Structure formats: structure tokens, C-alpha cells
Amino acid sequence: MLSYVLAGLALGAVYAVAAGSLVITYVASGVFNLAFAAMAFTVARFYYFLNTEQGWAIPPAAVVSLMIFAPVFGALLYAVLFRHLRLRSTLVKLMATVGLSVALPPLVQLVLGHLTNVTAPALAPRPLAVFHPFGAVLNADQLATYIGLAVVLVVGVGVLRFTEVGLRVRALVDSEALTSLSGTNPGRVSLGVWAVSGTLAGLAGILVAPTSGLSAEGMTYMMSAAFAAVIAARLRSLAVAVVVALTMGVVTDVVQKYLDPSSSFTAAVIPSVPFAFMLVFLLYYAVRGEAGDAVAGGALDRAISPQGGDPSLMRTAAVPQGRISSSSIGTLAVVVVIAVVPAGLDRYWAGLVAAGIAAAIALLSYTLVTGEGAMVWLSQITFAGVGAVVAAELVDRWSWPPLLAVFLGSVLVVPVGVLLGLLTIRLGDLYVALVTLTFGSLVQTLVLTQDPFYDFGSGQPMERPSFAQDNQVFAYLALAVFLLVGLVILNVRRSTAGLAVAAVRWSENGAKTLGISVIQTKVLLSALATYIAALGGGFLAMNFRYTLPDSFHPSLGLVWLAVLVTMGSRSIVAALIAGVVLYVMPGIFASYLPDKFADVPTILFGLGAIGLATHPEGVVAQTGANLARLFTRRPGWAGTAATTLTAPPDPAEAAPHDRSARGEVQQLPTGGQP
Amino acid sequence: MTATSRTGPTSSASTTAPRLEARHLTVRFGGLIALRDVCLQVPAHSITGLLGPNGAGKSTLFAVVSGLLRPTAGSVLMDGRDVTRTSPQKRAGLGLARTFQHPELFSSLTVREHVELAHRIRHAKRRLWSDLITGRGFLPQPAEEKSRVDELVGALGLTSVQHRSVTGLPLGTARLLEVARALAVDPGVLLLDEPSSGLDPRETEELAGTLRRVVSDHGVSLLMVEHDVELVLGMSDFVHVLDFGVKIAEGTPAQIRADPAVRAAYLGEEIAPTDFRRPVTEQGEPA
């Protein structure tokens, strides 16, 4: 038993370092760092480069990686990206970190090279020494992990409790606004926190690499497991995060003592432990009504924090209705171009375009849930994967016609989304992101990569409709369905539910006191989005004629989301362009450029999402606005949100005492509740 | 509390249940007591004012009454029914509407859409679901809804900006929109949190006239927090005064003007000093 406990403590120590780092950076900088896994991978890959590829000994490689490279890397990310995010909305903060998590791993691989089947070193020398305390087994890697956590805790607590720097960090946690008023530069403190965060991410990455693998996927799994401890800590308590992480590690290993290691049940139980912890704490806090997206800091910080949505997103949110606008014309032009393109392409390229259109259907789920609802669901790709599996099952086992299986099978996925929504939405946007990513990892591990659904990666066969065997015909079928779903989303926008969604998005308190149920409204949106994601998954499976479970990995879901927000999270046509770009751009790179540039599209997708911080409207809306300015100066035609919002009403129509007509327009603070 | 001992709320309150009642409300935030044993009634067809300096607990009281905050102790009643543990949206369904100190508007909607949404939530809530199936959002607005929305938008002077997004609206216009939105749900009780802040004197006067008509013509009961003390005392039938979370006085506007505790704790010399220098009768009326 002791051996299991010791092994579990080592696993828990890695979770604890990760969870502790996530909590510290969140409370000190207001940014929940979804790029933690990418940062961990970056530092661990650099350590591998020094230690294994350059032949450095472990101590100098570790010191250079963790004491020099990692903090400089963390500080650089703060200086370039995170310092601009402090007062942004949860949505923008999360999307920037999603973009970073997408761009960073391929960027590192581009610089340091691809690795396959890596046996990564940890911090203990090889061959691995084994000890036998009290008759149990303890290896040197596990011992190094304990020491790593102990050093982090002793140094961390010591610095925070007993030094001037620690005092400033704690002051910043309590209130950035008041800290800056007292003469401390919060930027410098945050810079230090991000430098430390880089080191902690690197330490977690190096420690977990020997067991989880030196890959972005392995690090993402470690991070999503650590989310359970972060949620238990309600995003704030470092002590609770560490204790729960250690407990989680111990439970994960101890249950293995009582399970058959070769059974599929065991294979299902082990990865479920972090999610079970998460579920327990979610229910606990939901029942007690204690969770929610707490704004870090005191009353002054709350007063200046953005509520509902980022002010910079308001320009994109107001879309004038009821007239022909430049965006409508642009939409039509894009649809026509994409409709014409497959006819002139060969089978390969037509297949890629068809895959892109099928993916675009799934991306429309983000248009609803993120673009309209401002929620960051990171499990849409999982819903797509489950939709593909369900449809394939209905076709294979029950001989349903493929189209019927896809359309009706997607309904069966909706309850999953509704349940997830009911569990998380009341707790706040950040919790939605954390739980959905963990849920996606769980389903990927428990379902999509298990037989009979996996079958060596090809998944289950999935037929196309008999009339759409040809790639070009299938592309048109997918385009027709895309337009149909686009119409459904337009209908949602113009409906009373759409108005209610907008109300909930921008002011939950305003919506509640009007009689609108925030939970019901968001769950309704989530249910629709779940259906659309599953529908898109079914079409992807039909396109490839197999379900291809690996193509629905949650880390790829981050790429999907990154591409969509790069193009524009609220625009229907942006989803179409994003889908096509998602499949065609890698095809172009693979066909016409050397292999080493194969990851460049993913890097660009990630950088695009990071750009959301400065251009929240996305490429499509931005380009549309630029084109509109080019072609006309007439105020009535422009049709873009930016121009209509800044244009004052016709003074002739304005009442004499209308200050907006007199140009005395001021920025109205939205949100902000006593 | 001083004025309380002289007179209670309006006489009608003793015979019929008040539209809104707060009973012994206490709210603690850790060691801070934001409200301590506060009682308050809003009788039917009346305007009740709530005064107090910054930090007195007015906004906390509004949050508790509207359901956004749960009290540590005490209860909230609407028409005699205990709604202390009822959600804000259910209280809205019972006829409670409010505005906010910092306007809580929906940035992607136009001025008119705010009022339309509020009207539908009250009168056609089923459309939250049915529109998704019927595609009614693409059809013209029903005549009854259009007429009511036109009426409200016009009454609050918002016609010229009705098709504009609320982003960038002046604060005063935003407050008027909040009032229009609140009235669109045909409330029984309307809580107004500093409705005149940001309005010029003319707009304030127009708003006061509109609110008086709402009370007289539609039987709405108002509870109003306002920094324009003259506005509160000029409009209200009855006034409550908070200070440091404790109710220090209640009474008619004349009684409040004359109350030494109120003058010492809050009004001081800020409000129409000449009024206070005038002698006050035993009944509390200015001489």
C-alpha cells in the first residue's frame, strides 16, 4: 500500500505544482493561464534539448532551463501579452491564452525540431536509482518530484510570508488598484509572478514528461487534471489547491491496488479520478452557492473591472438589422466563391474543401456559444466526435440512412451538453472553460480512444449518402447544410431568445431583474450549440468515411476555436472561411512547402487568436469594414458595427435636449453591480 | 430613530398589505454590517423615498429587495408574500422592476430593443422558446407591442435615439432607458436607484412628471433612492433615511426636513439650507 501512496504523492506533487502555479498567476494577474501546458511543454522541450540532444549534465541543464530560460520566458510572455489583458473580459483573457497554447508548441517544434516516441528525462540521473523505505518502492524520479514540490512550497511560502516582495504580491492579490495607489508598481510585481509561473510550469513539465510523455497533449492532460484542484480551491486558495492535488494523486494510485490492471474498467477509472474530484467540488460549491467568477481584488478593483463583456467587443456586438449592409454583400460573395470553387478542383482539393465546410458546420457551434453567449466551451470538438460516433453507430448497427443518422443522432448528444451546462454555467464563465476542457479530455480518453470506437485510429466506418459519393457533390451538400444552420443562427439572433441572450451576455443582473433566467438562457444556447457541433462531427465523419477519433482531440479543439475567433466569433461567414482555412491551408503547406513548415498554419491560427486582444472583431469583420471604407463614405451604407456605432444620429431628428445629438456622448459603463 | 415615533407610514398601509415590505433586514459582509435591522414599507399607489449618505446601505437594500443579494437575517415581502428566498427573475414575475445606480444595459441591443425585450418578457414570455420554431423574429412586430413600445419610448424622450445601440449613450439617456425598460414590464413596484443622476434640470422635471403619472394612472408603487434630495422630498409620500446601515428616521418629507438626527447625520447644510433655517412647527411642518 505504501508504494501506491508514494507513487500517488509523486503524481499529486506534479498536479500540485501545476495547480499552485495556475492559482498564483490567476490571483496575482487576473489571467487564468490556459497556456500553462504549452509553457510546460516549451520549458521541458528546452530541457530535453540541453540534456539529451546537447549532452549537458542534469544539474546545469536544469538550472539553465528552470532558473534562466523559464523565468525569462514567463516575463517575456507577460511583457508581450499578459500585461495587456488585466482589465479585459474573461472571454478575451481566455482566448488569448488559448491562442498562446495553440501557437507555442508548434513554434517550439519548428525551432527545436519534432520529437517522436520520446523517453523524456526527469531531474534524476539515469539509470534510475530505486529506494525501499519501510519496504515500499520509491524511485529517484519520484523523490525528485517530492523535493521539487517541497522546494516550491518552502521558497514560495517563505517569500510570500516573510519578504518585502511577498508583501507586495499579497497586496496585489488583495487589490491591484489600492496597491498601485500606495506606490507599488503592479506591473513589476506581475512581471515577477509570471517569471515564477514560467519556472513552475517548466518544473511541472519536466517532472511529468517521463510518465505522460514530452508532448503538448500529455501536458494538456496534466493541466486539465490539475484543474480539479484549482476548482476545489475556488481559483484562490493555494493551500487547498496543493492539498487536493496531492489527495487526487494518492487516490489515483491507491485505487489501482484494488483494480485489475488489465481490465478496461481500470483503464476507465484511472483517468476519471480528477474529473470525479472536480464533479464533487462543483456540486459542493453549486449547492452552497459559493462559486462564481470572482473579480480579484477589492471594491475599487470591482468598480473598474469589465462586466459582462469586454468594452472593446461592444463595437463588434452591435449589428444593425433590417437593411442591406456591406457585411451581407460580403457574406454572399464568400458563399458564392466557396460554392464555385469545388467545381474547378480535383478530387483531393475538393475533398479538403468539403472537409472544411463540414468543419465549418461544427464551428458554428462556437459562433453561437462564444460569439453570441460569450461563453468559452472547450468541449465542442468532443461533442463533434461523439456526434460522429453516434451517427456511425446508427448507420452501422441500425442501418439508418447516413443523413438521418447524422441529423437525428446529434439530438442524442444534446443532453450531454445540457447536463454540462447545468453543472457549470451557474458557477461562471471561467468554470465553464475549465470543466469543458477536462470533460473533453475525459471523453477522449474514456470513449473515443477505446475500442470499438478507436480501431487503431481510423475509428468506425461512416457512409455518405448515396447521391454524395463524389467529393464535389458532398461539398455542396455540406454547404447547403451549413447555410441551413446559418439561417437557424440568424433566426436565433432575431428571436426573443436572441435578445435575451444579448441581455444575459452584457448584464446578468439587468437580465435577472427583468425576469430572464440566466441559466435557462445559457443552457438553451448550449443545447443548440451542442447539437450543431455534433452535426458538424457527423459531416466530418461522412466526409472522411471514418470517424477518425484522433481528429477530435481537445487540443485540436483549441485550434478550432483559435481559427474561428481569428476570423470572427460572431460572423456566420467567418465560420465558413475558418473551416475551409482549417483544412485547406495545411493542405497547401503540405503540398507546396517543405515538411518543416507543416506546423506554420497552426502557429498562425494561434497568433490570430492572441490578436483577439487587439482586434476583437476578427479578420472578416475588420476586412469588411476596411473594404466598406474603401468603396464608400456614405454613412448609411457602411453597415459595419464600428461605423454605425460611432456615427451620431441625424441632428435634425434629435430632440433639442438630446445630448447625444449635441455630441456630448460619453462612454457608458455597463455592468457594475452594487 | 426619531420621526418614526411621531407618525407611521401612510394610513392606507395599516389596512392593506404594503406592495413591498422589508422586515428587520440585516446584511453582513464578513465583519462589516451593511444593514442592521432595517424595516421599510412601500404602500400601494405611493412614492417612497430612501435617503442616506454614501455607504449608508441604500444600494445594498435595493440589492436585497430585488433578490440580487440574500440577507443575513430578516425577510422581504411582496403583497404580504414572503419572497426572501425567491430569485430575482421570479420577483420580476411578481411585478418588481428596478433600475441601477450604474445602468445595467445590454450593449449589443438598440434602445428600442431593450424596451421590446422587457415588454415581451412580461406579456409574451413564451416567445423566448416559440420564436425559435416559428421564425417570428423575421416578421413585423405585433401592433399591440409596437404601440406600447412607441408609447414608452416617446414618454421618456427616447424617440430620436430608439434605433441606436446603447453603447456611447449619455448617462442621462441611459437612465431614462432603464426607466422605460422597467416600465415596459408593467411593474407593480418600481425601484429606482438614482434615476435623475446625469439628467439636466429640465430632464429631471420631465422624468418626475412621468413617474408621477405612472403612479397616479397605473397604480405603480415607487421606491426611490436619489441623491437629489429635493427631488425625493418633493415627490415622495413617505421617506426613510439610512446611515451606516441603520435606519435613523422615517416620516413625511416635512418631518424628514425637520428631523434633527437626519440633519446631523446626512442632510447637514447641503440641502436647501434656507429650508432648515426656517422654524418648524410641532407637527413637523415648515412654518
Chai-1 contact restraints between the chains, C-beta under 6 A:
chainA,res_idxA,chainB,res_idxB,connection_type,confidence,min_distance_angstrom,max_distance_angstrom,comment,restraint_id
A,M314,B,S107,contact,1.0,0.0,6.0,A-B,restraint_1
A,M314,B,T167,contact,1.0,0.0,6.0,A-B,restraint_2
A,A317,B,S107,contact,1.0,0.0,6.0,A-B,restraint_3
A,A317,B,S108,contact,1.0,0.0,6.0,A-B,restraint_4
A,A318,B,S108,contact,1.0,0.0,6.0,A-B,restraint_5
A,A318,B,S165,contact,1.0,0.0,6.0,A-B,restraint_6
A,N491,B,G135,contact,1.0,0.0,6.0,A-B,restraint_7
A,R494,B,G137,contact,1.0,0.0,6.0,A-B,restraint_8
A,R494,B,F138,contact,1.0,0.0,6.0,A-B,restraint_9
A,S495,B,D131,contact,1.0,0.0,6.0,A-B,restraint_10
A,S495,B,L132,contact,1.0,0.0,6.0,A-B,restraint_11
A,S495,B,G137,contact,1.0,0.0,6.0,A-B,restraint_12
A,T496,B,R120,contact,1.0,0.0,6.0,A-B,restraint_13
A,T496,B,R127,contact,1.0,0.0,6.0,A-B,restraint_14
A,T496,B,L128,contact,1.0,0.0,6.0,A-B,restraint_15
A,T496,B,D131,contact,1.0,0.0,6.0,A-B,restraint_16
A,A497,B,L128,contact,1.0,0.0,6.0,A-B,restraint_17
A,A497,B,L132,contact,1.0,0.0,6.0,A-B,restraint_18
A,L499,B,E113,contact,1.0,0.0,6.0,A-B,restraint_19
A,L499,B,L117,contact,1.0,0.0,6.0,A-B,restraint_20
A,A500,B,L128,contact,1.0,0.0,6.0,A-B,restraint_21
A,A502,B,F106,contact,1.0,0.0,6.0,A-B,restraint_22
A,A502,B,S108,contact,1.0,0.0,6.0,A-B,restraint_23
A,A502,B,L109,contact,1.0,0.0,6.0,A-B,restraint_24
A,A503,B,F106,contact,1.0,0.0,6.0,A-B,restraint_25
A,W506,B,F106,contact,1.0,0.0,6.0,A-B,restraint_26
A,W506,B,S107,contact,1.0,0.0,6.0,A-B,restraint_27
A,S507,B,E104,contact,1.0,0.0,6.0,A-B,restraint_28
A,N509,B,L68,contact,1.0,0.0,6.0,A-B,restraint_29
A,N509,B,E104,contact,1.0,0.0,6.0,A-B,restraint_30
A,G510,B,E104,contact,1.0,0.0,6.0,A-B,restraint_31
A,K512,B,P88,contact,1.0,0.0,6.0,A-B,restraint_32
A,K512,B,Q89,contact,1.0,0.0,6.0,A-B,restraint_33
A,T513,B,S66,contact,1.0,0.0,6.0,A-B,restraint_34
A,T513,B,P88,contact,1.0,0.0,6.0,A-B,restraint_35
A,T513,B,A92,contact,1.0,0.0,6.0,A-B,restraint_36
A,T513,B,R98,contact,1.0,0.0,6.0,A-B,restraint_37
A,L514,B,A92,contact,1.0,0.0,6.0,A-B,restraint_38
A,L514,B,A118,contact,1.0,0.0,6.0,A-B,restraint_39
A,L514,B,I121,contact,1.0,0.0,6.0,A-B,restraint_40
A,G515,B,Q89,contact,1.0,0.0,6.0,A-B,restraint_41
A,G515,B,A92,contact,1.0,0.0,6.0,A-B,restraint_42
A,G515,B,G93,contact,1.0,0.0,6.0,A-B,restraint_43
A,G515,B,I121,contact,1.0,0.0,6.0,A-B,restraint_44
A,S517,B,Q89,contact,1.0,0.0,6.0,A-B,restraint_45
A,L645,B,S165,contact,1.0,0.0,6.0,A-B,restraint_46
A,L645,B,T167,contact,1.0,0.0,6.0,A-B,restraint_47
A,E653,B,S160,contact,1.0,0.0,6.0,A-B,restraint_48
A,A654,B,S160,contact,1.0,0.0,6.0,A-B,restraint_49
A,A655,B,S160,contact,1.0,0.0,6.0,A-B,restraint_50
A,D658,B,S160,contact,1.0,0.0,6.0,A-B,restraint_51
A,R659,B,P170,contact,1.0,0.0,6.0,A-B,restraint_52
A,S660,B,V161,contact,1.0,0.0,6.0,A-B,restraint_53
A,S660,B,P170,contact,1.0,0.0,6.0,A-B,restraint_54
A,E664,B,P170,contact,1.0,0.0,6.0,A-B,restraint_55
A,V665,B,G168,contact,1.0,0.0,6.0,A-B,restraint_56
A,Q666,B,P170,contact,1.0,0.0,6.0,A-B,restraint_57
A,L668,B,L169,contact,1.0,0.0,6.0,A-B,restraint_58
A,L668,B,A174,contact,1.0,0.0,6.0,A-B,restraint_59
A,P669,B,H102,contact,1.0,0.0,6.0,A-B,restraint_60
A,T670,B,L105,contact,1.0,0.0,6.0,A-B,restraint_61
A,T670,B,S107,contact,1.0,0.0,6.0,A-B,restraint_62
A,G672,B,H102,contact,1.0,0.0,6.0,A-B,restraint_63
A,P674,B,S59,contact,1.0,0.0,6.0,A-B,restraint_64
A,P674,B,A63,contact,1.0,0.0,6.0,A-B,restraint_65
